Structure formats: structure tokens, C-alpha cells
Amino acid sequence: MSQAPLVVVAHGSRDPRSAATVRALGDVVRATAPGLDVRVAFLDLSEPSVPDVLTTLHAEGHRHVVAVPLLLGRAFHARVDLPGIVDDVTSRLPRLRVSVADVLGADPLLEAVALDRLRATGADLADPELGVVLSAVGSSHGPANDVVARVAERWQASHECLVAPAFASATKPDVPAAIAKLRARGARHFAVASWFFAPGLLPDRIRDLARAAAPGSPVAAPLGPEPRVAQVVLERYADAVSATLRSA
């Protein structure tokens, strides 16, 4: 039996850097798993769309596909948007089975990448006067924001610096509020960690707010097309394939 193709599903963005980063990650996944058919698709704003990629795979003769959401939390896009798109496609193409893998979430490998990006800015995590803002998208779904808060708590417990979450949209605290909280706790200088996969409008907003609230603060790069990110994608793919086999 041939392997089911892997479709890396990202949100999409009006910023072309975002889609380019996701496509580059697709290349890293292919290089990590030679022989696996890896496609990239987007929920919105970028091309190709998820329905287009699934329809193409069906036309090529595939009957089982695994979609791996390139998402860090189980918010609207993971809980509603992607499942709805898959249901629409499979109702139109009943011979196609699409297994939707779990989101990447707060995987330890992703946390390690984010910390490496932060250290690359020159931030000293052993400095008790350093306030680290862990920046993320933000969601109206509270549990998704709680994931980011727990990452911040783990970092706080593992390093001497102070850590607080901040969000670009939909919820609080925002970056200025997080910096104010860190300053009240004793931080004298600041750095911004990125809980984003790719550059785009929201990471740019985070950067601008941070530099206005604490001029000169370094801002870490997003996770990007990194081998450890690709490894987590492939782990989610393997878990979804195993679950499909168990239910067959």
C-alpha cells in the first residue's frame, strides 16, 4: 500500500513572506522524508487552497490523504474551519478519505526552536532583569490562549528571566500591557520571543508595538522552515496514519 500524501495546511496571509515560509517548510519536510508525497495548502488568502489540493490528489488517484494543520493551538481554524472544508470536499468526492492530524501545538521541539530564535537575538535568559514577552496570535477561544500562557510559565520556571505572554489580536494582554507587567515585576530591559511560524502582518504588529513600548528591544524571528518543525509535522502525520489504521 502506498503512503498517503501529506498536506501541510497553513492559514494563509496577504503577506507573501508567510506563504513563502510555509512552502520552504514543505521543502524541509520532503527532504526529511524522501519518497513521501508532500503538498502545501492554505485555508485562506494564499494559493493553492485546501479544496484545490485535495481535488487534485483525488484526480491523481489517491484515496487517502493526511492533512497536518500548521497551527500552534486548537482555535477556530483547527476546530471549525479545516474540518468544515474537509467535510465539503469529501461530500463532493466520497471516495476520498481525509485524515486530519492534530495541530502541532506546544510541542517541546517547537519550544526549543523558539528559545533558540530568542537566544539568537542576544537575549540572556539567565539575566533576572530581562523581561521576555512571548508573543502569539491570540484567539477568542480561551484554551488556545492558555497554551501560550503555559509555555510562558514553563520558560519562567526554567530560566532566570521574567516571562509573560502577549497577543497580537482577539485577547489580552497586548504587548504594551505585557511589558508593563514585566516592568512592574522588576524587568529593566526586554526581548520578544515569537510563537509564530512565519513572518507576516501580525508579527510585524508585535515588533512595532514592542519597539514603541520598549525601544531597542530585540525581536526574535518566527519558527520558520526548521528541521525540528518538519519533524513535528511528520510525527503528527505518523500519528494520524496510525489512528486511521486502528480504526479500519
Phi, psi and omega in degrees: 000130180286155179292142174292137175300150177255124176251113175280117185253118178248166182293312187100156185202154172287344179275118184296339178297328182294307180297323179298322179293318179295318178296322177296322176297320176304321177296321179293320178298316178299317180294329181283330182232072181302138180096342178276132178282110184244124176242161176239136179217162185230145179286330186194156166072340179231163181241150003277157179281161177301312178301321181296317181293317179295320178295320178296316179297320177298316180297332178280356176103003179283141180241354175221130181227145176246122177259125178250112180289124177276065186231146183263356179207162181266066178262203189305315186295326179279322187274330188235307190297300182296313177302323179295318178297316180297318178299319179298316182292315184287336174289331177276332181234076190295343179277353181265127175253127180241116174266124179262116181287169175291157175295163179291323173064199181270062180291142179305325178295321179291321176299321179296320178297314180299320178293322177296320177297321179293314179299327181296341177281352185097000180295134179259105184288352176269003181272114182290348178262004177273128172256120180258123174265115177271104188266140181213175185296306188095146184213154171283351179266107187308315181302329177294321177290327179298327177301315180296318179299322179290324174300314179301319180296320179296317179297317179301319182287338186260350184225165182278343181287168175265143184225138176216142176282155173212152187233147182276338184200163166073339183205176180241160004279153170273181185298311179302322179293320179295319178296319178298319179296318180294320178297320179294335179272358175117000179291140179245342172213167196221157172215151183246121174269153185247118172255053177232151176280324192218157173294159180169193185295318182289315174301324176296321177298316178303312181302313183295319179294319180295317183288335174284321183281329181216080184307138179088356181291130177288148180237123183287153175286156174297174182300310173075188184278076188251142181304326180290328174294316178300322179298318179294319176304314182290328175294319178295321177300311182298320178298319180293320177297316179298318179296322179294319179294322180294328183271354183289000000 
